[in-house]
Structure formats: structure tokens, C-alpha cells
Amino acid sequence: MSDLASTHKEFNPDNLNPQKLHALLLGGVAPRPIAFASTIDKEGRVNLAPFSYFNVFSANPPILIFSPARRGKDNTTKHTLDNVLEVPEVVINMVDYDLVHACSLASTDYPQGVNEFEKAGLTEVPSVTIAPPRVLESPVSMECKVLKVESFGPNPGAGNLVFCEIKRMHFRNNVLGSDGLPDAVLLDLVARCGGSYYARASKEALFEIPKPIANLGIGVDAIPKDICTSSILTGKHLAMLGNVESLPDETEVNDYKLIELSEIFLDYADNGVVLELELHKHALKLLDNGNVDEAWKTLLTFNLG
């Protein structure tokens, strides 16, 4: 247990100043989606600001929650929070790669009444169901009624959960796939990390994993011990192997051995230890390329001899 503990540095939030705790949280919980929130005050003045304490929390009813925290430097509240308390409506605009620099500019702490749409060079579009405008340049905008606001207290950095019920959704035509649903590649969304870093959900960064709810994976605990204790395969690879519904049968394994693995078996026929190692190395390459079924066939050939 002590060896495991030495691999991580421990922090007690109670012993950290707000700035250090804030930096650790934002750096450690990342990337986070960005709510580019447009609101108005009781005088009708528009405000636009980004928040990365944000996500979707319910589909029926459709609920988004974001949190404008109290400022750490002087413990004042954000204009967005003040606005939704006065006029309980907000548009949550999503941020893509083309919009991220304007989003960053809009995060500037301008005085009350300054319109960040104008400062950031963005276009106001009237909403259908609420008063605050949406951002034309955003690929996805959601008009919301604010159901309630829950405060975590009066201290610097304390969050304020804004519960938002979606009343209208707007998707730019060119981010929808042939099935009419948002396409992650076409969306090209960005997210916040720690410090000045962002993450881009671009084509190169995206990958797919079969959802476990689509099948009943056998689990890592059902993998043969000699594979689980491999010095080549990592926990990631074992999880991939455990996410199959069933193993290939002996005939499939034998056929694969004869067609695809004959050279490995010929080269290392006289050394079982090295043969097993080479088979695990071959399976590693297959798994890294997403070929789980072929990896299983490779690993099971050793047990067949």
C-alpha cells in the first residue's frame, strides 16, 4: 500500500489557499465543456461570458447547469449571476475552435453594462422563447429558462449552481450528420483545461469505444491469468479485452494461428517463454489499432500450443 501511495501527491483542500485549490481543481478536472452564456439585466443590457463549470444533467426534462463562482480576488459576484437573478433566462452557446479566441476575449472582466458581443466582435441573434440573444457564430445554442440558483456560500471562489431548462435548441446545419444528429468531427468543439490551456475535439483527437451498454462484456476478471499478468499488456489493453461478449472458438483461433501467426510460431517454437512474449507483443499492436478480436485470437493460440 505504501508503494502505491508514493505514486501520488496528496492535498487536503482545508489546508490550501483559494488560489492554489482553484488551480489544482481546474488543472485536474479537465477538459471541461464551455457554457458561453448570454444574459440580460433588468434594464435589458446584454452580457456574454464563458463558464467551464458546466454540463448537461438531465434529458427529460432537458437540464443544463453552470456555475458562475464568486471572484477570488475581491469576493464579488459575476455579472452573469446578477443577471439571471434579475431576469431568469439564459442562452447557453457552445464554443467551437473558430469561436474560442472571441470567447476568451469575452471573458475579460469588463464593467457592468459593457456588451461583450460588441467587444468580441460577435453577432446577436434574437431568441425565440426568451429575451437574451444567442450567438450567431456558435454551432449550438440553447435557449433556457432558469429554474433556480443554488449558492455554495459567501466565500471567495464559492460556486452558484444555475439550473437551466432548455426551451429551444439551435444547431448550425453544417454540424449535423446524415442522421440529423450532431457530428463530433463537424462540431470541432473546444474545452477548458488548467491555466491558459484548451483542448480541441478535432478529428485527430477523437476516437470511438464500443459502449458497454450495447453488449455484456466478460470483464477483466474473466481473462485467463497468464494474460492478466502479462508484462506487455497494460490495464487499458485488459479493459479492451474484457469488453467482448464472448471469446473466439477453438476453430477460429486455430485458423488464425495457421494463417496469420505461423511465422511467429516457427521462429520461436523451441522457446515457450519467448514465444508467449512475442505473441503478447503482437496482440499489443493489434489492440492499439483497435483489432480486439484478432488480439484475442493471438493470445489464445499460446494456450492451444
BAMARSE-311503 format. One record per residue (C-alpha): residue in one letter; x, z, y. Coordinates in steps of 0.001 Angstrom, whole numbers, plus 500000, padded with zeros to 6 digits. Layout:
N
{code: a	u: X	w: Z	v: Y}
...
//
This chain:
305
{code: m	u: 500000	w: 500000	v: 500000}
{code: s	u: 502836	w: 500799	v: 502416}
{code: d	u: 504359	w: 497354	v: 501876}
{code: l	u: 501046	w: 495729	v: 502725}
{code: a	u: 500620	w: 497870	v: 505826}
{code: s	u: 504053	w: 496844	v: 507101}
{code: t	u: 502926	w: 493228	v: 507407}
{code: h	u: 500567	w: 494056	v: 510295}
{code: k	u: 500957	w: 495855	v: 513622}
{code: e	u: 498230	w: 498409	v: 514241}
{code: f	u: 496470	w: 499086	v: 517558}
{code: n	u: 493972	w: 501786	v: 518458}
{code: p	u: 491603	w: 500462	v: 521187}
{code: d	u: 491241	w: 504004	v: 522539}
{code: n	u: 494961	w: 504057	v: 523379}
{code: l	u: 495138	w: 500689	v: 525158}
{code: n	u: 494606	w: 499936	v: 528825}
{code: p	u: 491763	w: 497450	v: 529505}
{code: q	u: 494138	w: 494577	v: 530303}
{code: k	u: 496090	w: 494903	v: 527045}
{code: l	u: 492924	w: 495322	v: 524989}
{code: h	u: 491350	w: 492302	v: 526685}
{code: a	u: 494415	w: 490168	v: 525922}
{code: l	u: 494508	w: 491252	v: 522283}
{code: l	u: 490814	w: 490553	v: 521783}
{code: l	u: 490843	w: 487119	v: 523383}
{code: g	u: 494048	w: 486172	v: 521624}
{code: g	u: 492977	w: 487490	v: 518241}
{code: v	u: 489362	w: 486320	v: 518179}
{code: a	u: 489842	w: 482607	v: 518686}
{code: p	u: 488900	w: 479858	v: 519125}
{code: r	u: 485606	w: 480697	v: 520804}
{code: p	u: 482921	w: 478201	v: 521933}
{code: i	u: 482334	w: 477976	v: 525655}
{code: a	u: 478998	w: 478520	v: 527393}
{code: f	u: 479181	w: 476628	v: 530697}
{code: a	u: 476288	w: 478492	v: 532294}
{code: s	u: 474345	w: 477171	v: 535264}
{code: t	u: 472082	w: 479659	v: 537059}
{code: i	u: 470412	w: 480214	v: 540428}
{code: d	u: 469901	w: 483306	v: 542558}
{code: k	u: 466592	w: 484351	v: 544157}
{code: e	u: 467411	w: 482171	v: 547177}
{code: g	u: 467838	w: 479125	v: 544973}
{code: r	u: 471627	w: 478889	v: 545315}
{code: v	u: 473287	w: 477341	v: 542265}
{code: n	u: 476156	w: 478870	v: 540309}
{code: l	u: 478162	w: 477388	v: 537436}
{code: a	u: 480645	w: 479392	v: 535335}
{code: p	u: 482148	w: 479355	v: 531815}
{code: f	u: 481966	w: 482211	v: 529293}
{code: s	u: 483620	w: 482362	v: 525887}
{code: y	u: 481836	w: 485486	v: 524693}
{code: f	u: 479168	w: 483164	v: 523335}
{code: n	u: 477431	w: 481811	v: 520240}
{code: v	u: 474113	w: 480877	v: 518593}
{code: f	u: 472428	w: 483777	v: 516795}
{code: s	u: 469038	w: 482539	v: 515594}
{code: a	u: 467352	w: 479253	v: 514735}
{code: n	u: 463744	w: 480446	v: 514640}
{code: p	u: 463352	w: 481436	v: 517396}
{code: p	u: 466343	w: 479488	v: 518783}
{code: i	u: 468514	w: 482132	v: 520445}
{code: l	u: 471858	w: 481906	v: 522225}
{code: i	u: 473735	w: 484945	v: 523507}
{code: f	u: 476574	w: 485011	v: 526014}
{code: s	u: 478229	w: 487910	v: 527771}
{code: p	u: 479405	w: 487982	v: 531403}
{code: a	u: 481696	w: 491018	v: 531359}
{code: r	u: 482356	w: 493227	v: 534360}
{code: r	u: 485542	w: 492236	v: 536176}
{code: g	u: 488569	w: 494188	v: 535014}
{code: k	u: 490339	w: 494200	v: 538370}
{code: d	u: 487612	w: 495786	v: 540510}
{code: n	u: 484715	w: 496501	v: 538104}
{code: t	u: 482311	w: 494189	v: 539954}
{code: t	u: 479748	w: 492026	v: 538161}
{code: k	u: 479864	w: 488228	v: 537817}
{code: h	u: 477533	w: 486100	v: 539906}
{code: t	u: 476039	w: 484685	v: 536709}
{code: l	u: 474929	w: 488144	v: 535619}
{code: d	u: 473495	w: 488910	v: 539041}
{code: n	u: 471607	w: 485610	v: 538972}
{code: v	u: 469969	w: 485982	v: 535545}
{code: l	u: 468815	w: 489464	v: 536529}
{code: e	u: 467156	w: 487933	v: 539611}
{code: v	u: 465996	w: 484653	v: 538038}
{code: p	u: 465910	w: 484987	v: 534214}
{code: e	u: 466759	w: 481366	v: 533423}
{code: v	u: 469988	w: 479586	v: 532471}
{code: v	u: 471264	w: 476267	v: 531206}
{code: i	u: 473993	w: 476546	v: 528577}
{code: n	u: 476126	w: 473416	v: 528857}
{code: m	u: 478693	w: 472693	v: 526146}
{code: v	u: 482215	w: 471630	v: 527120}
{code: d	u: 483979	w: 468595	v: 525659}
{code: y	u: 487567	w: 467507	v: 526167}
{code: d	u: 486749	w: 465335	v: 529188}
{code: l	u: 484965	w: 468249	v: 530863}
{code: v	u: 487460	w: 471044	v: 530214}
{code: h	u: 489508	w: 470705	v: 533427}
{code: a	u: 486386	w: 470793	v: 535585}
{code: c	u: 485203	w: 473785	v: 533537}
{code: s	u: 488473	w: 475586	v: 534221}
{code: l	u: 488200	w: 474833	v: 537933}
{code: a	u: 484646	w: 476187	v: 537997}
{code: s	u: 485931	w: 479483	v: 536578}
{code: t	u: 487612	w: 480177	v: 539922}
{code: d	u: 486230	w: 483344	v: 541493}
{code: y	u: 484552	w: 481676	v: 544465}
{code: p	u: 482434	w: 483773	v: 546863}
{code: q	u: 478709	w: 484245	v: 546248}
{code: g	u: 476743	w: 481166	v: 547314}
{code: v	u: 479501	w: 478620	v: 546661}
{code: n	u: 478242	w: 475820	v: 544405}
{code: e	u: 480753	w: 475286	v: 541576}
{code: f	u: 479136	w: 471934	v: 540760}
{code: e	u: 480500	w: 470684	v: 544067}
{code: k	u: 483874	w: 472422	v: 543707}
{code: a	u: 484403	w: 470966	v: 540226}
{code: g	u: 483031	w: 467507	v: 541084}
{code: l	u: 480169	w: 467717	v: 538605}
{code: t	u: 476648	w: 466275	v: 538767}
{code: e	u: 473492	w: 468362	v: 538920}
{code: v	u: 470543	w: 467091	v: 536854}
{code: p	u: 467112	w: 468729	v: 537241}
{code: s	u: 465986	w: 470665	v: 534177}
{code: v	u: 462609	w: 470052	v: 532550}
{code: t	u: 461405	w: 473609	v: 531952}
{code: i	u: 463468	w: 475867	v: 534237}
{code: a	u: 464869	w: 475909	v: 537773}
{code: p	u: 468677	w: 475890	v: 537244}
{code: p	u: 470119	w: 472382	v: 536893}
{code: r	u: 472093	w: 471117	v: 533921}
{code: v	u: 475490	w: 469416	v: 533955}
{code: l	u: 475181	w: 465636	v: 533571}
{code: e	u: 478750	w: 465364	v: 532250}
{code: s	u: 478092	w: 467835	v: 529407}
{code: p	u: 477461	w: 466335	v: 525950}
{code: v	u: 474923	w: 469055	v: 525103}
{code: s	u: 472796	w: 471137	v: 527464}
{code: m	u: 470214	w: 473762	v: 526511}
{code: e	u: 467581	w: 474991	v: 528945}
{code: c	u: 466882	w: 478665	v: 528279}
{code: k	u: 464624	w: 481494	v: 529320}
{code: v	u: 466439	w: 484831	v: 529469}
{code: l	u: 464623	w: 487292	v: 527213}
{code: k	u: 466650	w: 490384	v: 528068}
{code: v	u: 470053	w: 491616	v: 529187}
{code: e	u: 471750	w: 494500	v: 527425}
{code: s	u: 474667	w: 496270	v: 529118}
{code: f	u: 477549	w: 497961	v: 527320}
{code: g	u: 478150	w: 500292	v: 530228}
{code: p	u: 479650	w: 500597	v: 533714}
{code: n	u: 483351	w: 500432	v: 532790}
{code: p	u: 485706	w: 497574	v: 533756}
{code: g	u: 485527	w: 494853	v: 531099}
{code: a	u: 482190	w: 496041	v: 529717}
{code: g	u: 480043	w: 493207	v: 528413}
{code: n	u: 476445	w: 492352	v: 529225}
{code: l	u: 474613	w: 490512	v: 526468}
{code: v	u: 472313	w: 487816	v: 527852}
{code: f	u: 469705	w: 486851	v: 525239}
{code: c	u: 468563	w: 483282	v: 525840}
{code: e	u: 465676	w: 481452	v: 524157}
{code: i	u: 466126	w: 477681	v: 524111}
{code: k	u: 463209	w: 475746	v: 525613}
{code: r	u: 464756	w: 472253	v: 525767}
{code: m	u: 467867	w: 470666	v: 524265}
{code: h	u: 469609	w: 467600	v: 525671}
{code: f	u: 472129	w: 465642	v: 523570}
{code: r	u: 474041	w: 462710	v: 525016}
{code: n	u: 473222	w: 459616	v: 522960}
{code: n	u: 476828	w: 458868	v: 522057}
{code: v	u: 477398	w: 462225	v: 520317}
{code: l	u: 474634	w: 461724	v: 517760}
{code: g	u: 475427	w: 460215	v: 514376}
{code: s	u: 473342	w: 457687	v: 512433}
{code: d	u: 471328	w: 460611	v: 511009}
{code: g	u: 470320	w: 461693	v: 514519}
{code: l	u: 472366	w: 464899	v: 514316}
{code: p	u: 475385	w: 465930	v: 516410}
{code: d	u: 478602	w: 464450	v: 515037}
{code: a	u: 481566	w: 466841	v: 515333}
{code: v	u: 484026	w: 463979	v: 515854}
{code: l	u: 481932	w: 462342	v: 518554}
{code: l	u: 481296	w: 465658	v: 520321}
{code: d	u: 485016	w: 466372	v: 520826}
{code: l	u: 484229	w: 469942	v: 521929}
{code: v	u: 486808	w: 472449	v: 523152}
{code: a	u: 487045	w: 476210	v: 522664}
{code: r	u: 488906	w: 479085	v: 524292}
{code: c	u: 491879	w: 480876	v: 522823}
{code: g	u: 494086	w: 483568	v: 524335}
{code: g	u: 495897	w: 483201	v: 527652}
{code: s	u: 495727	w: 479663	v: 529030}
{code: y	u: 495219	w: 478067	v: 525625}
{code: y	u: 492276	w: 475970	v: 524470}
{code: a	u: 491517	w: 474350	v: 521120}
{code: r	u: 490191	w: 470811	v: 520744}
{code: a	u: 487823	w: 469974	v: 517884}
{code: s	u: 489143	w: 466429	v: 517697}
{code: k	u: 489212	w: 464135	v: 514689}
{code: e	u: 492708	w: 465233	v: 513684}
{code: a	u: 491784	w: 468933	v: 513836}
{code: l	u: 488539	w: 468655	v: 511865}
{code: f	u: 488258	w: 468978	v: 508106}
{code: e	u: 485453	w: 469481	v: 505600}
{code: i	u: 484966	w: 472117	v: 502891}
{code: p	u: 482022	w: 471931	v: 500462}
{code: k	u: 479560	w: 474689	v: 501324}
{code: p	u: 479330	w: 477355	v: 498584}
{code: i	u: 475551	w: 477432	v: 499049}
{code: a	u: 475463	w: 473873	v: 497709}
{code: n	u: 476933	w: 474985	v: 494386}
{code: l	u: 477656	w: 478178	v: 492454}
{code: g	u: 481433	w: 478405	v: 492403}
{code: i	u: 483052	w: 480003	v: 489358}
{code: g	u: 485101	w: 482281	v: 491623}
{code: v	u: 488781	w: 483165	v: 491648}
{code: d	u: 488164	w: 485905	v: 489070}
{code: a	u: 487231	w: 483230	v: 486512}
{code: i	u: 490501	w: 481309	v: 486893}
{code: p	u: 492947	w: 481723	v: 483957}
{code: k	u: 495550	w: 484406	v: 484613}
{code: d	u: 498548	w: 482063	v: 484323}
{code: i	u: 497116	w: 480013	v: 487197}
{code: c	u: 496136	w: 483055	v: 489300}
{code: t	u: 499678	w: 484434	v: 489045}
{code: s	u: 501311	w: 481120	v: 489951}
{code: s	u: 504368	w: 481331	v: 492170}
{code: i	u: 503427	w: 477943	v: 493647}
{code: l	u: 499733	w: 478204	v: 494433}
{code: t	u: 498547	w: 480348	v: 497352}
{code: g	u: 495308	w: 482215	v: 497930}
{code: k	u: 493945	w: 479174	v: 499745}
{code: h	u: 494537	w: 476999	v: 496694}
{code: l	u: 492977	w: 479545	v: 494344}
{code: a	u: 489879	w: 479691	v: 496553}
{code: m	u: 489617	w: 475897	v: 496361}
{code: l	u: 489854	w: 476065	v: 492575}
{code: g	u: 487226	w: 478818	v: 492475}
{code: n	u: 484715	w: 476741	v: 494430}
{code: v	u: 483838	w: 474459	v: 491489}
{code: e	u: 480716	w: 474871	v: 489396}
{code: s	u: 482416	w: 474104	v: 486080}
{code: l	u: 485779	w: 473122	v: 484634}
{code: p	u: 486572	w: 469659	v: 483246}
{code: d	u: 486151	w: 469491	v: 479457}
{code: e	u: 488987	w: 469074	v: 476986}
{code: t	u: 488445	w: 465330	v: 476619}
{code: e	u: 488696	w: 464778	v: 480383}
{code: v	u: 491860	w: 466892	v: 480536}
{code: n	u: 493493	w: 465042	v: 477641}
{code: d	u: 492653	w: 461636	v: 479113}
{code: y	u: 494075	w: 462683	v: 482483}
{code: k	u: 497216	w: 464002	v: 480786}
{code: l	u: 497848	w: 460715	v: 478975}
{code: i	u: 497165	w: 458503	v: 481980}
{code: e	u: 498433	w: 460470	v: 484975}
{code: l	u: 500812	w: 463162	v: 483687}
{code: s	u: 502675	w: 461532	v: 480806}
{code: e	u: 505896	w: 461192	v: 482805}
{code: i	u: 505971	w: 464895	v: 483685}
{code: f	u: 505395	w: 465888	v: 480066}
{code: l	u: 508124	w: 463519	v: 478841}
{code: d	u: 510671	w: 464761	v: 481407}
{code: y	u: 510139	w: 468467	v: 480687}
{code: a	u: 508927	w: 468501	v: 477068}
{code: d	u: 511804	w: 470749	v: 475975}
{code: n	u: 511384	w: 473388	v: 478675}
{code: g	u: 507953	w: 475005	v: 478854}
{code: v	u: 508800	w: 477179	v: 481869}
{code: v	u: 509904	w: 474226	v: 483982}
{code: l	u: 507015	w: 472094	v: 482727}
{code: e	u: 504488	w: 474668	v: 483888}
{code: l	u: 506258	w: 474913	v: 487249}
{code: e	u: 506180	w: 471129	v: 487729}
{code: l	u: 502513	w: 470952	v: 486797}
{code: h	u: 501726	w: 473623	v: 489373}
{code: k	u: 503713	w: 471704	v: 491985}
{code: h	u: 501749	w: 468567	v: 491149}
{code: a	u: 498466	w: 470499	v: 491377}
{code: l	u: 499555	w: 471865	v: 494754}
{code: k	u: 499922	w: 468345	v: 496145}
{code: l	u: 496536	w: 467371	v: 494763}
{code: l	u: 494846	w: 470416	v: 496308}
{code: d	u: 496471	w: 469814	v: 499672}
{code: n	u: 494936	w: 466332	v: 499556}
{code: g	u: 491526	w: 467703	v: 498591}
{code: n	u: 491604	w: 466495	v: 494971}
{code: v	u: 490305	w: 469674	v: 493336}
{code: d	u: 489022	w: 468086	v: 490132}
{code: e	u: 492355	w: 466374	v: 489450}
{code: a	u: 494198	w: 469611	v: 490217}
{code: w	u: 492101	w: 471434	v: 487610}
{code: k	u: 492864	w: 468753	v: 485021}
{code: t	u: 496562	w: 469046	v: 485819}
{code: l	u: 496616	w: 472836	v: 485483}
{code: l	u: 494602	w: 472899	v: 482269}
{code: t	u: 496894	w: 470413	v: 480483}
{code: f	u: 499561	w: 473078	v: 480073}
{code: n	u: 497248	w: 475259	v: 478010}
{code: l	u: 496444	w: 472291	v: 475777}
{code: g	u: 500143	w: 471806	v: 475036}
//
